[in-house]
Structure formats: structure tokens, C-alpha cells
Amino acid sequence: MGGLPDRRPRRSDQCCEDRMTEPDREIPSELDGKAEIDFEALSSAIKTHGPLRLAKPGLPYIVTIDIQTCMCGDGACQNKLVPIWRTHGVFTMHWLLSQEEVEEYPCLDDLLDAAIGANIIDSRGERLIIEMQADQEFNAEYHDVPRLTCICASCAAAVGQPTLSMQMLLSQLSRLLAERDYAIEEADQSFGDEAAEFTSQVFDFGFAAGRIYSEMSVKQSIEADALEGLKSLETKKKRSKAAGDRSAQDRQARRTQILEGMENLVALNPALVRIKSLDVAKIAADDAAKDSPKLWRQGKGQIEEYLGEIRRGEAGEDLKLRLKAIFPDKPPRKAH
């Protein structure tokens, strides 16, 4: 295991590092990632330096470990909770473990591996977030959150579309968690097929809640940036199209100027039809570049290509016929 890179020297066996909360101050941790977890030492390091941040060389994940006192509201409760986050770019997974559950891991290396591999089976972190947001939004515990009975344009206008969207998701989540709790209670009190049915419902409710929680997390964390990104891509696409349209217009203007110049040259000196049409086209292009230097900042090396496009009709049937009028197609040679 390797810590995130820092600018300070470290011991060769250093594998974890505590991080100060200030962005430019990083200090190596004295914790040994391969030793048995000493919860008191871990708690002291986090209290002194802030959450512990762990990583492995070559992997994109950052695992953050914090230790907090239980927030159950009971002043006598001094139980320790261990929030753990696994971050990769804008995506984050949350877990909430107890001191005893952390100490079940042989060492910090194993805990890091479990977090990186998402092998910590625990939903308390997400449930705590849901409960806190339900309390903030509806001032109620999740099993008392009201179901939204009306979702219309007037509702969206009254509270704002983002708020209504979040209320919808929280209402759905709260209902699913409440139904999951009921299914768990019924499964505990049932037997046989009935117990199996309630157990299946527990999974279904939990899985459905997980999908909605993912949508809520996306809305809260990356949706605004994603929409800005899509808007930027659309703007870029429109600019590219506009640039392409302008480029096509300029190309057609250069081909038109070449043909007009060829017509003028032949009109002044009909004997020019005896030389190659490409040579006449190059003279016409040189004259056009003098008259329209901005237009001819590009394309001076493509005269033969422009002439071929005119001859094949790719520049329009009108230019093709006009070229034929001064330089008719040569008849095919007869076989001997």
C-alpha cells in the first residue's frame, strides 16, 4: 500500500499517511499499515491531523477514514463511529462502521483493500445521509415522510424544480426504507414460504432504494457540472458546424474565382486553350489571391484539387458546364 504522493521524505516502509486539512500541508503518518489496528493510536492521529487518507500506487481510488462520536442524541453515548469514503473523481461510496467492526480487520492494509474493492457490505452511511436529508427537507423521520400526492408544473413553480425533484426522490426513498423495515419485521416473525417471500421483498426494497439513492447522489454531486458539460459540448458542436459551413463557403468562393479568372484569361487570349487547363487555373488563382488575399490565406496549394472538383461537378453543375465551354473534355483515344 502506498500513500498519496507528497513532497516530504518518508521511511521506506511507510504505507499510509495522515493529511492535514490545509491543502499544501501533508505529513506522513506514523501508523503501520501492516500491523494490527490500534484504534486508540488511529483515533489520536485523526484527532491531531484530521482524517486519514490512504491510496495504492497505480490505482485511482482515495480512501478516507474518520472517527466521530455517535450522534444518536444520547449525551451519555460515547460510542465511536468510523465513516469511510472511497473517492474516484466525482464518485464517492460511503460506509459507516463501528469501532468493533474496524478492529475485526487484521490491519489497515486489509481495510484499505476492502474499501477499494467495495467489499464492505454496509448501508448505514447512506441510510444516515437519507435520514438527515429527510429531517432537513420534511422535518420528519423517514418512516413519517409524507408521500407526494401532486407533481405538476404548479408544484414545480412553487418550490422550484430542483427542490421538487429532490423531494420526490426523498419521498420515494423514505417509503422504500419504511416498507423494507416492515418486511424485515414480518420475515423475523414468519416461517417457510411466507418468510422467504418477505426476505425477497427486503432485497427488492433495498435494491430499489439503492437505485434511487444513486440518482439522488448524481443530482447532488455531479448533475449540475454534467449539464454544464453537455451545454459546453453542444456549443462546441455548433461552433464546429459554423466553422465547417464557413469553410465550405470559402472553398466554393475560391473555386468560383478560379473559373471566373480562367474565363477572363481565355477571353483576353484565346490561344490559352492550347495549354493545359491546370496551368491556366494556376494563373487565375494567383490573380484571385492578389484581389482577395484574406480568402486565399488557405487553398493556394489545392488548385489541381479545386479544378478536379469543378470538372466532376462537385462544385456545382453551372461551374462544370462553364469549364467545359472553354476546355472541353478530350475525346477518348482510339485503339490501334
C-alpha positions as CSV (number, residue, x, y, z in Angstrom):
1,M,0.0,0.0,0.0
2,G,1.2,3.5,-0.8
3,G,0.1,6.9,0.4
4,L,-0.7,9.7,-1.8
5,P,2.4,11.4,-3.2
6,D,3.8,14.2,-1.1
7,R,6.9,16.4,-1.1
8,R,8.4,15.2,2.2
9,P,10.8,12.3,2.7
10,R,9.3,9.2,4.2
11,R,10.5,5.9,5.6
12,S,10.9,3.1,3.0
13,D,8.3,1.1,4.9
14,Q,5.8,4.0,5.1
15,C,2.5,2.9,3.6
16,C,-0.2,5.3,5.0
17,E,-0.3,8.9,5.6
18,D,-2.3,11.3,7.7
19,R,-3.3,14.5,5.9
20,M,-3.7,18.0,7.4
21,T,-6.9,19.7,6.3
22,E,-4.8,22.6,4.8
23,P,-4.3,21.7,1.1
24,D,-0.5,22.3,1.0
25,R,0.4,20.7,4.3
26,E,0.9,17.0,4.2
27,I,2.6,14.9,6.8
28,P,3.4,11.2,6.7
29,S,1.6,9.0,9.2
30,E,3.4,7.1,11.8
31,L,0.8,4.3,11.6
32,D,2.0,1.0,10.3
33,G,-0.5,-0.3,7.7
34,K,0.6,-3.9,8.2
35,A,0.4,-4.0,11.9
36,E,-2.6,-4.9,14.0
37,I,-5.0,-2.0,14.1
38,D,-4.5,0.1,17.3
39,F,-7.8,2.0,17.5
40,E,-6.6,4.4,20.1
41,A,-3.5,5.3,18.0
42,L,-5.7,5.7,14.9
43,S,-8.1,7.9,16.8
44,S,-5.2,10.0,18.2
45,A,-3.7,10.5,14.8
46,I,-7.0,11.5,13.2
47,K,-7.8,13.9,16.1
48,T,-4.4,15.6,15.7
49,H,-4.1,15.7,12.0
50,G,-7.5,15.2,10.5
51,P,-9.0,12.3,8.5
52,L,-6.5,9.6,7.4
53,R,-6.2,9.4,3.6
54,L,-5.0,6.1,2.0
55,A,-4.2,5.1,-1.5
56,K,-2.3,2.5,-3.5
57,P,0.2,3.3,-6.3
58,G,-1.3,3.0,-9.7
59,L,-4.9,2.9,-8.6
60,P,-7.3,5.9,-8.9
61,Y,-9.1,5.5,-5.6
62,I,-8.6,7.6,-2.5
63,V,-9.9,6.1,0.8
64,T,-10.6,8.5,3.7
65,I,-11.1,7.3,7.2
66,D,-12.5,9.5,10.0
67,I,-13.6,8.8,13.6
68,Q,-16.5,10.5,15.2
69,T,-18.6,10.3,18.4
70,C,-22.1,8.8,17.9
71,M,-24.7,11.4,17.0
72,C,-27.7,9.4,18.4
73,G,-28.6,12.3,20.7
74,D,-28.0,10.4,23.9
75,G,-25.5,12.6,25.8
76,A,-24.2,9.5,27.7
77,C,-23.4,7.6,24.5
78,Q,-19.7,7.8,23.7
79,N,-19.7,5.1,21.0
80,K,-17.2,5.7,18.2
81,L,-18.4,5.7,14.6
82,V,-16.0,5.3,11.7
83,P,-17.1,7.0,8.4
84,I,-15.2,5.7,5.4
85,W,-15.3,7.2,1.9
86,R,-13.9,5.8,-1.3
87,T,-13.5,8.5,-3.9
88,H,-12.7,8.2,-7.6
89,G,-13.1,11.5,-9.4
90,V,-16.6,12.8,-8.7
91,F,-17.9,9.5,-7.5
92,T,-17.9,8.5,-3.8
93,M,-19.0,5.5,-1.8
94,H,-19.8,5.8,1.9
95,W,-19.7,3.3,4.8
96,L,-20.2,3.7,8.5
97,L,-18.5,1.2,10.7
98,S,-18.3,0.7,14.5
99,Q,-15.0,0.5,16.4
100,E,-15.6,-3.2,16.8
101,E,-16.1,-3.7,13.1
102,V,-12.9,-1.8,12.2
103,E,-10.9,-3.9,14.7
104,E,-12.1,-7.1,13.0
105,Y,-9.8,-6.2,10.1
106,P,-6.2,-7.6,10.7
107,C,-4.6,-4.3,9.6
108,L,-5.2,-1.0,7.8
109,D,-3.9,-2.6,4.6
110,D,-6.8,-5.1,4.7
111,L,-9.3,-2.3,5.5
112,L,-8.0,-0.3,2.5
113,D,-8.3,-3.3,0.2
114,A,-11.9,-3.9,1.4
115,A,-12.8,-0.3,0.7
116,I,-11.0,-0.2,-2.7
117,G,-12.7,-3.4,-3.7
118,A,-16.1,-2.2,-2.3
119,N,-16.2,-5.3,-0.2
120,I,-17.6,-3.6,2.8
121,I,-21.2,-4.7,3.0
122,D,-22.9,-1.9,4.9
123,S,-25.6,0.7,4.1
124,R,-25.6,2.7,7.3
125,G,-23.6,5.5,5.8
126,E,-26.2,6.0,3.0
127,R,-29.1,5.5,5.4
128,L,-27.7,8.1,7.8
129,I,-27.5,10.6,4.9
130,I,-31.1,9.8,3.8
131,E,-32.3,10.2,7.4
132,M,-30.6,13.5,7.8
133,Q,-31.9,14.9,4.5
134,A,-35.4,13.7,5.2
135,D,-35.2,15.5,8.6
136,Q,-33.9,18.7,6.9
137,E,-36.5,18.6,4.0
138,F,-39.6,17.3,5.8
139,N,-38.7,17.7,9.5
140,A,-39.6,14.1,10.0
141,E,-38.1,10.7,10.3
142,Y,-38.1,8.7,7.1
143,H,-41.0,6.4,8.1
144,D,-43.1,9.6,8.7
145,V,-42.2,11.4,5.5
146,P,-45.4,12.1,3.5
147,R,-45.9,10.7,0.0
148,L,-46.1,13.4,-2.6
149,T,-49.6,13.3,-4.0
150,C,-49.3,16.0,-6.6
151,I,-46.4,16.5,-9.0
152,C,-47.3,19.2,-11.5
153,A,-46.0,22.4,-13.1
154,S,-47.6,24.5,-10.4
155,C,-45.8,22.5,-7.7
156,A,-42.5,22.9,-9.5
157,A,-43.1,26.7,-9.8
158,A,-44.0,26.9,-6.1
159,V,-40.8,25.3,-4.7
160,G,-38.5,25.3,-7.7
161,Q,-37.9,22.3,-10.0
162,P,-34.6,21.2,-8.3
163,T,-36.3,21.2,-4.8
164,L,-39.4,19.3,-6.1
165,S,-37.1,16.7,-7.8
166,M,-35.2,16.2,-4.5
167,Q,-38.4,15.9,-2.5
168,M,-39.7,13.3,-4.9
169,L,-36.6,11.2,-4.5
170,L,-36.5,11.6,-0.8
171,S,-40.2,10.7,-0.5
172,Q,-39.6,7.5,-2.6
173,L,-36.6,6.6,-0.7
174,S,-38.3,7.1,2.7
175,R,-41.3,4.9,1.6
176,L,-39.0,2.1,0.4
177,L,-37.0,2.1,3.6
178,A,-40.2,2.1,5.7
179,E,-41.6,-0.9,3.6
180,R,-38.2,-2.6,3.9
181,D,-38.3,-2.2,7.7
182,Y,-41.8,-3.7,7.7
183,A,-40.7,-6.7,5.5
184,I,-37.8,-7.3,7.9
185,E,-40.1,-7.5,10.9
186,E,-42.5,-9.8,9.1
187,A,-39.7,-12.0,7.9
188,D,-38.5,-12.4,11.5
189,Q,-42.0,-13.5,12.6
190,S,-42.8,-15.8,9.7
191,F,-41.8,-19.3,8.6
192,G,-41.4,-21.3,5.5
193,D,-42.6,-19.8,2.2
194,E,-44.0,-16.7,3.8
195,A,-40.7,-15.9,5.4
196,A,-38.9,-16.5,2.1
197,E,-41.4,-14.1,0.4
198,F,-40.7,-11.3,3.0
199,T,-37.0,-11.9,2.7
200,S,-37.3,-11.5,-1.1
201,Q,-39.2,-8.2,-0.5
202,V,-36.4,-7.0,1.8
203,F,-33.9,-7.4,-1.1
204,D,-36.3,-5.8,-3.7
205,F,-37.0,-2.8,-1.5
206,G,-33.3,-2.3,-0.7
207,F,-32.2,-2.7,-4.3
208,A,-34.9,-0.2,-5.5
209,A,-33.8,2.2,-2.7
210,G,-30.2,1.9,-3.9
211,R,-31.1,2.9,-7.5
212,I,-33.0,5.9,-6.3
213,Y,-30.2,6.9,-3.9
214,S,-27.7,6.7,-6.8
215,E,-29.9,9.1,-8.8
216,M,-30.1,11.4,-5.8
217,S,-26.4,11.3,-5.3
218,V,-25.8,12.2,-9.0
219,K,-28.2,15.1,-8.8
220,Q,-26.5,16.4,-5.7
221,S,-22.9,15.9,-6.7
222,I,-22.4,16.0,-10.5
223,E,-25.6,16.7,-12.3
224,A,-25.0,20.5,-12.5
225,D,-21.5,20.0,-13.7
226,A,-22.7,17.3,-16.2
227,L,-25.4,19.6,-17.6
228,E,-22.8,22.4,-17.9
229,G,-20.5,20.0,-19.7
230,L,-23.3,18.9,-22.1
231,K,-24.1,22.6,-22.8
232,S,-20.4,23.3,-23.5
233,L,-20.3,20.3,-25.9
234,E,-23.4,21.5,-27.7
235,T,-21.9,25.0,-28.0
236,K,-18.7,23.5,-29.3
237,K,-20.6,21.4,-31.8
238,K,-22.5,24.4,-33.1
239,R,-19.2,26.3,-33.4
240,S,-17.6,23.5,-35.3
241,K,-20.6,23.3,-37.6
242,A,-20.5,27.0,-38.2
243,A,-16.8,26.8,-38.9
244,G,-17.4,23.9,-41.3
245,D,-20.1,25.9,-43.1
246,R,-17.8,28.9,-43.4
247,S,-15.0,26.7,-44.6
248,A,-17.3,25.2,-47.3
249,Q,-18.4,28.6,-48.3
250,D,-14.8,29.8,-48.7
251,R,-13.9,26.8,-50.7
252,Q,-16.7,27.3,-53.1
253,A,-15.8,31.0,-53.4
254,R,-12.2,30.0,-54.3
255,R,-13.4,27.5,-57.0
256,T,-15.7,30.2,-58.4
257,Q,-12.9,32.7,-58.6
258,I,-10.6,30.2,-60.3
259,L,-13.2,29.6,-63.0
260,E,-14.0,33.2,-63.5
261,G,-10.3,34.0,-63.8
262,M,-9.9,31.3,-66.4
263,E,-12.8,32.6,-68.4
264,N,-11.3,36.2,-68.3
265,L,-7.8,34.9,-69.3
266,V,-9.2,32.9,-72.3
267,A,-11.4,35.8,-73.4
268,L,-8.3,38.1,-73.4
269,N,-6.1,35.5,-75.1
270,P,-7.9,32.6,-76.8
271,A,-4.7,30.9,-77.6
272,L,-4.5,29.8,-73.9
273,V,-6.9,27.0,-74.6
274,R,-3.9,25.3,-76.3
275,I,-2.1,24.8,-72.9
276,K,-3.1,22.7,-70.0
277,S,-6.2,23.8,-68.1
278,L,-4.3,23.4,-64.9
279,D,-1.7,25.9,-65.9
280,V,-4.4,28.5,-66.7
281,A,-6.1,27.7,-63.4
282,K,-2.9,28.4,-61.5
283,I,-2.6,31.8,-63.2
284,A,-6.2,32.6,-62.4
285,A,-5.6,31.6,-58.8
286,D,-2.6,33.8,-58.5
287,D,-4.6,36.8,-59.8
288,A,-7.5,35.9,-57.4
289,A,-5.1,35.7,-54.4
290,K,-4.0,39.3,-55.2
291,D,-7.5,40.6,-55.3
292,S,-8.8,38.5,-52.3
293,P,-5.8,37.8,-50.0
294,K,-7.9,37.0,-46.9
295,L,-9.9,34.4,-48.8
296,W,-6.7,32.8,-50.2
297,R,-4.9,32.5,-46.9
298,Q,-5.7,28.9,-47.4
299,G,-6.0,26.8,-50.6
300,K,-3.1,28.0,-52.7
301,G,-1.7,24.5,-52.8
302,Q,-5.0,22.9,-53.8
303,I,-5.5,24.3,-57.3
304,E,-5.4,20.9,-59.0
305,E,-7.9,19.6,-56.5
306,Y,-10.2,22.6,-57.0
307,L,-10.1,22.1,-60.8
308,G,-10.9,18.4,-60.5
309,E,-13.9,19.2,-58.3
310,I,-15.2,21.7,-60.9
311,R,-14.7,19.2,-63.7
312,R,-16.5,16.4,-61.8
313,G,-19.4,18.7,-60.9
314,E,-18.7,18.7,-57.2
315,A,-18.6,22.5,-57.2
316,G,-22.0,22.7,-59.0
317,E,-23.3,21.9,-62.4
318,D,-23.0,25.5,-63.5
319,L,-19.3,25.7,-62.9
320,K,-18.8,22.3,-64.6
321,L,-20.6,23.4,-67.8
322,R,-18.7,26.7,-67.9
323,L,-15.4,24.9,-67.6
324,K,-16.4,22.6,-70.5
325,A,-17.2,25.6,-72.6
326,I,-13.6,26.8,-72.5
327,F,-11.8,23.4,-72.0
328,P,-14.0,20.7,-73.5
329,D,-13.3,17.1,-72.3
330,K,-10.8,15.4,-74.6
331,P,-12.3,12.6,-76.6
332,P,-11.1,9.1,-75.7
333,R,-8.1,7.8,-77.8
334,K,-8.9,5.3,-80.5
335,A,-7.4,1.8,-80.1
336,H,-4.9,0.8,-82.7
